[in-house]
Amino acid sequence: MRTVVALASGTVIGLAAVAGVASGGASVAAPAVVPFAAEAPDTPAMPTGTGTPPACVSPAPVKTYAYYHCYGPNEVRAAHGLPALATTSTEGAGQTIVLVDSYGSPTAEADLATFASSFGGPAPSVEQWFPQGEPGFPTTTVNGNGSSQSGPAAAAGWAGEAALDVEWAYALAPAAHIVLLAVPPAETQGVPGLPNLMNAIDKAIDRFPAGTVFSMSFGTDESAFASPAAAKVAFARFDQTFAKGDAKGDTFFASSGDAGSVGVTRAHRQTATSPDPQVSYPNVSPYVTSVGGTQLQYGWTWDPTSDTPFLADGSLNPDYFAWNSGGSSEPVDNEGWAGLVTGGGLSTVYPRPAYQDAVAGVVGDHRGVPDLSWNSSVNGGVLVYTSFFPGVNRLGWHLYGGTSASSPQAAALTALANQQRIAAQKAPLGNLNSVIYSTAFPRGAAFTDVVPSTYGTTPSGHLDTNRVWDIGADGALTPDPVPGYPTTDGYDLTTGWGVPAGPTYVAALVAAP
């Protein structure tokens, strides 16, 4: 049985929701294009009978998680060498960050204001823009009923994605102007989906200044199209928009996905699992920087002694979620209990772009993804405040992961480099890949390499690939039949060049030609 933490949208490419896992929206069959935001289910506030304090405690209104660790902005910033937020923080001033989502959120601005004040940051500069018209869902119509891939049933899930994107772009670039770019329909395969998104991005390129950084936390498998040839034609049309933005000096980031190497076939509503490793668009576009996922363990260290995540009654197994205080590590994100695994692999559509010639030994003749990585775990996820759609959403703090969390943070950190480049009278970065793959770029200092790591005494504690783990009939984790890609020293197809090393990464981008 393949399992996954329920996404904020209630959907995921090729995976099914696990019993007992909470969802921020209605549970629906997976469409071809979905947000990559994963929300942790609620758990008892205290591990029963252990005397151990909860792993996560949110700001007021206080919410606790027994076993799932969590971070606010200051923990993530400290882990990457950045100073704590302050009301006087100026990081990102003069820069624009555009987060691309369906529907948006009716409470995005208010929720970001609560997030900022809770963590001591400056007043946000934020706007929500609907270039194709607002969806017009009053809160009373979004109640979680129905299973449609569009309309009110999907709007709540996308609102969770929007809150994650906006709040965590702010967390790294608190003085930037943040734009929530939203389109009315849910994104499904074909005419109603990617074309609408790309049209909105095209309009945003025209509207916002040179050097705007875009983040896209969604994707569609290459195999969701009729054939590689059909995908190539469609992608070439969409890539015209990215090429236009790159030429203007804009930079594009996209999540690599949360389904590991597993994808979907062109079945009814794209619900059948592919037997072959898959990658998704738009992160696979050569004009886009693909962001893979890691599991940031900051101040704690996972120490499993069992490979059975759930007990017979469906509760979490303390032996699987066991942890020790202290430590700081960041392995590849492969959370077997949730089926949440960083995407990555080789394109069946794009040949190897010239900038990847230096890693031809890894990617062969294909475009390989991701290009870099950032924390995407749920156990070790980020806190998000929401108040949208009270009929569906639980007001207050939520714990999110997925590469939906990775992309906006990597985008925001890169916006800090553009801020300093402008101050140094340099042009904005444009296509980031041409910079970070350059032989002159100091990758050893700019990135923290992600290498194979072992935790505890169980097989799934060996975090060294993006192969998905399935939950067997006996409740224990077993490797999925679809092979994954290894995490290695240097560039690899699970975490790219590694995790941007905070100020050192920014300085290297500022120094680039």
C-alpha positions as CSV (number, residue, x, y, z in Angstrom):
1,M,0.0,0.0,0.0
2,R,1.6,3.3,-1.0
3,T,0.9,6.1,1.4
4,V,1.4,9.8,1.8
5,V,0.7,12.6,4.2
6,A,-2.4,14.4,2.9
7,L,-1.7,17.4,0.9
8,A,-3.2,20.7,1.5
9,S,-5.2,20.1,-1.7
10,G,-6.0,16.5,-0.7
11,T,-4.2,15.3,-3.8
12,V,-0.8,14.2,-4.9
13,I,0.6,12.8,-8.2
14,G,0.4,9.0,-8.2
15,L,-0.2,8.6,-4.4
16,A,-3.1,7.9,-2.2
17,A,-3.9,9.5,1.2
18,V,-3.1,7.3,4.2
19,A,-5.9,6.4,6.6
20,G,-6.0,8.7,9.6
21,V,-4.0,11.5,8.0
22,A,-5.6,14.9,8.1
23,S,-6.2,17.0,5.0
24,G,-6.7,20.7,4.7
25,G,-9.1,20.2,1.9
26,A,-11.4,17.6,0.3
27,S,-10.0,14.3,-0.7
28,V,-10.1,14.0,-4.4
29,A,-8.5,11.9,-7.1
30,A,-5.1,13.3,-8.2
31,P,-5.2,15.6,-11.2
32,A,-2.1,15.9,-13.4
33,V,-1.2,19.3,-12.0
34,V,-1.2,19.7,-8.2
35,P,0.3,21.8,-5.5
36,F,3.2,20.1,-3.6
37,A,2.2,21.2,-0.1
38,A,1.9,18.5,2.5
39,E,0.2,19.2,5.8
40,A,0.9,17.2,8.9
41,P,-2.0,15.6,10.6
42,D,-2.9,16.6,14.2
43,T,-1.5,14.3,16.8
44,P,-1.8,14.1,20.6
45,A,-0.2,17.0,22.3
46,M,2.0,14.7,24.4
47,P,3.6,11.3,23.7
48,T,1.4,9.0,25.8
49,G,3.2,7.6,28.9
50,T,6.7,8.7,28.0
51,G,7.1,11.9,29.9
52,T,8.7,13.4,26.8
53,P,7.8,17.0,25.9
54,P,6.1,17.6,22.6
55,A,8.4,18.0,19.6
56,C,6.6,21.1,18.3
57,V,5.0,24.0,20.1
58,S,3.6,26.9,18.0
59,P,3.2,30.6,19.0
60,A,-0.2,31.7,20.3
61,P,-2.8,30.4,19.8
62,V,-0.6,27.5,21.0
63,K,-0.7,24.2,19.1
64,T,1.5,21.2,19.9
65,Y,2.6,18.1,18.0
66,A,3.8,15.1,19.9
67,Y,6.3,13.7,17.4
68,Y,6.6,16.1,14.5
69,H,9.3,18.7,14.9
70,C,8.6,22.2,13.5
71,Y,10.3,25.5,12.8
72,G,9.5,29.2,12.8
73,P,11.5,31.6,10.6
74,N,14.2,32.2,13.2
75,E,15.2,28.5,13.5
76,V,15.4,28.1,9.8
77,R,17.3,31.4,9.5
78,A,19.7,30.4,12.3
79,A,20.3,26.9,10.7
80,H,21.4,28.7,7.5
81,G,23.5,31.5,9.0
82,L,21.0,34.3,8.8
83,P,20.2,36.7,11.6
84,A,16.9,36.6,13.5
85,L,13.9,38.6,12.2
86,A,13.5,42.1,13.6
87,T,11.0,44.9,12.9
88,T,13.9,46.7,11.3
89,S,14.9,43.8,9.0
90,T,15.6,45.1,5.4
91,E,16.4,41.8,3.7
92,G,14.8,41.9,0.2
93,A,14.0,45.6,0.2
94,G,13.3,46.7,-3.4
95,Q,12.8,43.2,-4.6
96,T,9.7,41.5,-5.9
97,I,8.8,37.8,-5.3
98,V,5.9,36.3,-7.2
99,L,4.3,33.1,-5.8
100,V,2.1,31.3,-8.4
101,D,-1.1,29.5,-7.2
102,S,-4.6,28.7,-8.2
103,Y,-7.4,30.6,-6.4
104,G,-5.1,32.3,-3.9
105,S,-6.5,32.9,-0.4
106,P,-9.2,35.3,0.8
107,T,-7.1,35.8,4.0
108,A,-3.6,35.8,2.6
109,E,-2.7,39.4,3.6
110,A,-4.2,39.1,7.1
111,D,-2.6,35.7,7.8
112,L,0.8,37.0,6.7
113,A,0.4,40.0,9.1
114,T,-0.2,37.6,11.9
115,F,2.7,35.4,10.9
116,A,5.0,38.5,10.8
117,S,4.0,39.9,14.1
118,S,4.2,36.4,15.8
119,F,7.9,36.1,14.8
120,G,8.9,39.7,15.3
121,G,9.4,40.7,11.7
122,P,8.6,44.0,9.9
123,A,5.2,44.8,8.5
124,P,4.8,42.9,5.2
125,S,4.5,44.4,1.7
126,V,2.1,42.0,0.0
127,E,-0.6,42.0,-2.7
128,Q,-2.8,39.4,-4.3
129,W,-3.2,39.8,-8.0
130,F,-5.8,38.0,-10.2
131,P,-4.9,38.9,-13.8
132,Q,-7.7,36.5,-15.1
133,G,-10.3,37.5,-12.6
134,E,-11.1,36.5,-9.0
135,P,-12.6,33.1,-8.3
136,G,-15.3,34.7,-6.1
137,F,-15.7,32.0,-3.5
138,P,-17.3,33.5,-0.3
139,T,-16.2,31.6,2.8
140,T,-19.7,30.0,3.2
141,T,-19.4,28.1,-0.1
142,V,-16.2,26.3,0.7
143,N,-17.1,23.6,3.0
144,G,-15.1,20.6,1.9
145,N,-18.0,18.8,0.2
146,G,-17.6,17.2,-3.2
147,S,-14.7,15.6,-5.1
148,S,-14.3,18.0,-8.0
149,Q,-10.8,18.8,-9.2
150,S,-11.9,22.4,-9.5
151,G,-14.2,24.9,-7.8
152,P,-14.9,25.1,-4.0
153,A,-13.6,21.5,-3.4
154,A,-10.1,22.5,-4.6
155,A,-10.0,26.1,-3.4
156,A,-9.3,25.3,0.3
157,G,-6.3,23.1,-0.6
158,W,-4.8,25.8,-2.8
159,A,-5.4,28.4,-0.1
160,G,-3.2,26.3,2.2
161,E,-0.5,26.2,-0.5
162,A,-0.8,30.0,-1.0
163,A,-0.4,30.7,2.8
164,L,2.7,28.5,2.9
165,D,4.2,30.2,-0.1
166,V,3.6,33.7,1.0
167,E,4.6,33.3,4.7
168,W,7.8,31.4,4.0
169,A,9.0,33.7,1.2
170,Y,8.5,36.5,3.8
171,A,10.5,34.4,6.3
172,L,13.7,34.7,4.2
173,A,13.1,38.1,2.6
174,P,10.9,40.0,5.0
175,A,11.3,43.4,3.3
176,A,10.6,42.2,-0.2
177,H,7.3,43.0,-2.0
178,I,5.5,39.7,-2.1
179,V,2.9,39.0,-4.8
180,L,0.4,36.1,-4.7
181,L,-0.4,35.5,-8.4
182,A,-3.6,33.5,-8.6
183,V,-5.7,32.1,-11.4
184,P,-9.4,31.1,-11.0
185,P,-9.6,27.5,-12.2
186,A,-8.0,24.5,-10.5
187,E,-5.1,23.2,-12.6
188,T,-5.9,20.0,-14.5
189,Q,-4.2,18.5,-17.5
190,G,-4.5,20.3,-20.8
191,V,-6.3,23.4,-21.8
192,P,-7.8,24.4,-18.4
193,G,-4.5,24.0,-16.6
194,L,-0.9,24.9,-17.5
195,P,-1.9,27.4,-20.2
196,N,-3.8,29.4,-17.7
197,L,-0.9,29.4,-15.3
198,M,1.6,30.3,-18.0
199,N,-0.6,33.1,-19.3
200,A,-0.7,34.6,-15.8
201,I,3.1,34.3,-15.4
202,D,3.5,36.0,-18.8
203,K,1.4,38.9,-17.7
204,A,3.3,39.2,-14.4
205,I,6.6,39.3,-16.3
206,D,5.2,42.4,-18.1
207,R,3.9,44.0,-14.9
208,F,6.7,43.6,-12.4
209,P,10.3,44.9,-12.5
210,A,13.4,43.2,-13.9
211,G,14.9,40.8,-11.4
212,T,11.6,39.6,-10.2
213,V,11.9,36.1,-8.7
214,F,9.1,33.6,-9.3
215,S,8.3,30.4,-7.3
216,M,6.0,27.7,-8.6
217,S,5.0,24.9,-6.2
218,F,3.1,22.6,-8.5
219,G,3.8,20.2,-11.3
220,T,2.6,17.7,-13.9
221,D,4.4,14.5,-14.8
222,E,5.9,14.3,-18.2
223,S,4.1,11.0,-18.8
224,A,0.8,12.6,-18.2
225,F,0.9,13.8,-21.8
226,A,0.1,11.5,-24.7
227,S,3.8,11.0,-25.6
228,P,7.2,12.6,-25.1
229,A,6.7,14.2,-28.5
230,A,3.3,15.7,-27.4
231,A,4.9,16.9,-24.1
232,K,7.8,18.4,-26.0
233,V,5.5,20.5,-28.2
234,A,3.5,21.7,-25.2
235,F,6.6,22.5,-23.1
236,A,8.2,24.4,-25.9
237,R,5.2,26.7,-26.0
238,F,5.3,27.3,-22.3
239,D,9.0,27.8,-22.3
240,Q,8.6,30.9,-24.4
241,T,7.3,32.6,-21.3
242,F,10.3,31.5,-19.2
243,A,12.7,32.5,-21.9
244,K,11.0,36.0,-22.0
245,G,11.4,36.4,-18.3
246,D,15.0,35.2,-18.3
247,A,15.9,37.7,-21.0
248,K,14.4,40.4,-18.8
249,G,16.5,39.4,-15.8
250,D,13.8,37.4,-13.9
251,T,14.5,34.1,-12.2
252,F,12.2,31.1,-12.0
253,F,12.1,28.4,-9.3
254,A,9.9,25.3,-9.1
255,S,9.4,22.5,-6.7
256,S,10.7,19.1,-7.8
257,G,7.7,17.3,-6.3
258,D,7.0,15.0,-3.3
259,A,6.5,11.6,-5.0
260,G,10.2,10.5,-5.2
261,S,10.8,8.7,-8.4
262,V,7.2,7.6,-8.7
263,G,4.9,9.2,-11.3
264,V,1.6,8.6,-13.0
265,T,0.5,7.2,-16.2
266,R,-2.0,8.7,-18.6
267,A,-4.9,6.9,-16.9
268,H,-8.3,8.3,-15.9
269,R,-7.6,11.5,-14.0
270,Q,-4.0,10.4,-13.9
271,T,-4.4,8.1,-10.9
272,A,-2.4,5.1,-12.0
273,T,1.1,4.8,-10.8
274,S,3.8,4.7,-13.5
275,P,6.2,1.7,-13.4
276,D,9.1,4.0,-14.5
277,P,10.9,6.9,-12.7
278,Q,9.3,10.2,-13.5
279,V,10.0,13.9,-13.3
280,S,7.5,16.8,-13.7
281,Y,7.1,20.1,-15.4
282,P,7.8,23.1,-14.9
283,N,10.7,22.2,-12.7
284,V,12.3,20.2,-15.5
285,S,12.4,23.1,-17.9
286,P,15.9,24.3,-18.6
287,Y,14.8,27.8,-18.0
288,V,13.7,27.0,-14.4
289,T,15.8,26.2,-11.3
290,S,14.5,23.0,-9.8
291,V,14.4,22.8,-6.0
292,G,14.5,19.4,-4.3
293,G,13.9,18.5,-0.7
294,T,15.9,17.8,2.5
295,Q,14.9,17.0,6.1
296,L,16.4,19.7,8.3
297,Q,17.1,18.2,11.7
298,Y,18.1,21.3,13.7
299,G,18.3,20.7,17.5
300,W,17.2,17.1,17.2
301,T,18.2,13.8,15.6
302,W,15.9,11.1,14.4
303,D,16.7,7.7,16.1
304,P,14.2,5.0,14.9
305,T,14.4,1.5,16.2
306,S,11.3,0.2,14.3
307,D,10.3,0.4,10.7
308,T,6.5,0.2,11.5
309,P,5.3,3.9,11.6
310,F,1.8,3.2,12.9
311,L,0.5,1.0,15.6
312,A,-2.5,-1.4,15.2
313,D,-4.9,1.3,16.4
314,G,-3.6,3.8,13.8
315,S,-1.6,5.9,16.2
316,L,2.0,6.9,15.7
317,N,4.6,4.4,16.8
318,P,7.0,6.0,19.3
319,D,9.8,3.6,18.3
320,Y,9.7,4.8,14.7
321,F,9.4,8.5,15.6
322,A,12.0,8.3,18.4
323,W,14.5,11.2,18.5
324,N,17.3,12.6,20.6
325,S,17.8,16.2,21.6
326,G,20.7,18.1,19.9
327,G,22.4,17.8,16.6
328,S,22.2,19.5,13.3
329,S,22.0,17.6,10.0
330,E,20.2,17.8,6.7
331,P,19.8,14.5,4.8
332,V,17.7,14.0,1.6
333,D,14.0,14.1,2.4
334,N,12.6,10.5,2.3
335,E,9.9,10.2,5.0
336,G,8.7,6.6,4.6
337,W,5.9,7.0,7.1
338,A,4.3,9.6,4.9
339,G,5.4,8.6,1.4
340,L,6.9,12.1,1.2
341,V,10.0,11.9,-0.9
342,T,11.8,14.5,-2.9
343,G,11.3,14.4,-6.6
344,G,14.3,14.1,-9.0
345,G,15.6,12.3,-12.0
346,L,16.0,12.5,-15.7
347,S,13.8,14.1,-18.3
348,T,12.3,12.0,-21.1
349,V,11.6,15.2,-23.1
350,Y,14.6,17.6,-22.7
351,P,18.1,16.8,-23.7
352,R,21.0,17.8,-21.5
353,P,21.2,21.6,-21.5
354,A,24.7,23.0,-22.1
355,Y,25.1,24.3,-18.6
356,Q,24.8,20.7,-17.3
357,D,27.7,19.5,-19.4
358,A,29.9,19.5,-16.3
359,V,27.6,16.8,-14.7
360,A,27.2,14.8,-17.9
361,G,28.5,11.8,-15.9
362,V,25.4,12.0,-13.8
363,V,22.7,13.1,-16.2
364,G,23.9,11.5,-19.4
365,D,22.1,13.0,-22.4
366,H,19.1,14.2,-20.4
367,R,18.1,17.3,-18.4
368,G,18.5,16.3,-14.8
369,V,16.7,17.7,-11.8
370,P,16.8,19.1,-9.1
371,D,19.5,21.8,-9.3
372,L,19.6,22.6,-5.6
373,S,17.5,21.8,-2.5
374,W,16.0,23.1,0.7
375,N,14.1,21.7,3.7
376,S,10.8,20.0,2.6
377,S,10.1,17.6,5.5
378,V,6.9,17.3,7.5
379,N,8.7,15.9,10.5
380,G,10.8,19.0,10.7
381,G,8.3,21.2,8.8
382,V,7.4,24.9,8.9
383,L,4.7,26.6,10.8
384,V,2.0,28.3,8.8
385,Y,-0.9,30.5,10.1
386,T,-4.2,30.4,8.3
387,S,-7.8,31.6,8.9
388,F,-9.4,31.0,5.5
389,F,-12.7,29.1,4.9
390,P,-13.7,28.2,8.5
391,G,-16.0,25.5,7.3
392,V,-13.0,23.5,6.2
393,N,-9.9,25.0,7.7
394,R,-8.9,24.8,11.4
395,L,-8.1,28.4,12.4
396,G,-4.6,28.9,13.7
397,W,-1.2,27.2,13.2
398,H,-0.5,24.3,10.9
399,L,2.6,22.3,10.1
400,Y,3.6,22.0,6.5
401,G,6.2,20.3,4.4
402,G,6.7,19.3,0.8
403,T,8.9,20.9,-1.8
404,S,6.2,23.5,-1.9
405,A,8.1,24.8,1.2
406,S,11.5,24.5,-0.5
407,S,10.9,26.6,-3.6
408,P,9.6,29.9,-2.1
409,Q,12.4,29.8,0.5
410,A,15.1,29.2,-2.1
411,A,13.6,32.0,-4.3
412,A,13.5,34.4,-1.4
413,L,17.1,33.8,-0.5
414,T,18.1,34.4,-4.1
415,A,16.2,37.7,-4.1
416,L,18.6,38.9,-1.4
417,A,21.4,38.4,-3.9
418,N,19.6,40.5,-6.5
419,Q,19.1,43.2,-3.8
420,Q,22.9,43.4,-3.3
421,R,23.7,43.1,-7.0
422,I,21.5,46.2,-7.7
423,A,23.4,48.0,-4.9
424,A,26.6,47.0,-6.7
425,Q,25.2,48.3,-10.0
426,K,25.1,44.8,-11.5
427,A,22.3,43.3,-13.5
428,P,19.9,40.9,-11.9
429,L,20.7,37.2,-12.2
430,G,18.2,35.9,-14.7
431,N,18.5,32.2,-15.4
432,L,20.2,31.0,-12.2
433,N,21.3,27.7,-13.7
434,S,23.7,29.3,-16.0
435,V,25.4,30.8,-12.9
436,I,25.5,27.9,-10.4
437,Y,26.7,25.4,-13.0
438,S,29.5,27.6,-14.2
439,T,32.9,26.2,-13.6
440,A,33.8,29.6,-12.0
441,F,31.1,29.5,-9.4
442,P,32.4,28.5,-5.9
443,R,29.9,25.7,-5.3
444,G,32.0,24.2,-2.4
445,A,31.4,27.4,-0.4
446,A,28.0,28.4,-1.8
447,F,26.3,25.0,-1.1
448,T,26.2,22.5,1.7
449,D,26.5,19.1,0.0
450,V,23.8,16.6,1.0
451,V,25.4,13.2,1.5
452,P,24.1,9.7,2.5
453,S,23.1,9.6,6.2
454,T,22.0,6.9,8.6
455,Y,19.7,7.4,11.5
456,G,18.8,4.7,14.1
457,T,18.9,1.0,13.4
458,T,16.2,0.5,10.7
459,P,16.5,0.1,6.9
460,S,14.4,3.2,6.2
461,G,16.7,5.2,8.5
462,H,19.3,5.0,5.7
463,L,18.5,8.2,3.8
464,D,20.5,7.9,0.6
465,T,18.0,7.8,-2.3
466,N,14.6,9.1,-3.5
467,R,13.1,5.7,-3.7
468,V,9.6,5.6,-2.2
469,W,8.9,3.3,0.8
470,D,5.5,1.5,0.8
471,I,3.7,0.2,3.9
472,G,3.3,-3.5,3.6
473,A,0.4,-5.7,4.8
474,D,2.2,-6.1,8.1
475,G,2.5,-2.3,8.6
476,A,6.2,-2.3,8.0
477,L,8.0,-0.1,5.4
478,T,9.3,-1.9,2.3
479,P,11.0,-0.3,-0.8
480,D,8.7,0.5,-3.7
481,P,9.4,-1.4,-7.0
482,V,10.2,1.8,-8.8
483,P,13.9,2.5,-8.3
484,G,15.1,5.8,-7.1
485,Y,18.2,7.9,-7.6
486,P,21.2,7.9,-5.2
487,T,22.2,10.8,-3.0
488,T,26.0,11.2,-3.5
489,D,28.9,13.5,-2.9
490,G,28.6,16.4,-5.3
491,Y,25.8,16.8,-7.8
492,D,23.1,14.2,-7.7
493,L,19.5,13.6,-8.9
494,T,17.9,14.0,-5.5
495,T,19.3,17.2,-4.0
496,G,21.2,18.8,-6.9
497,W,24.3,20.7,-5.7
498,G,22.9,20.8,-2.2
499,V,21.5,23.4,0.2
500,P,22.3,27.1,-0.4
501,A,24.7,28.1,2.4
502,G,22.9,31.3,3.5
503,P,25.1,34.4,3.3
504,T,27.9,32.6,1.5
505,Y,25.5,31.5,-1.3
506,V,24.2,35.1,-1.5
507,A,27.8,36.5,-1.7
508,A,28.7,34.1,-4.4
509,L,25.7,35.2,-6.5
510,V,26.6,38.8,-5.9
511,A,30.1,38.2,-7.1
512,A,29.1,36.4,-10.2
513,P,29.4,38.3,-13.5
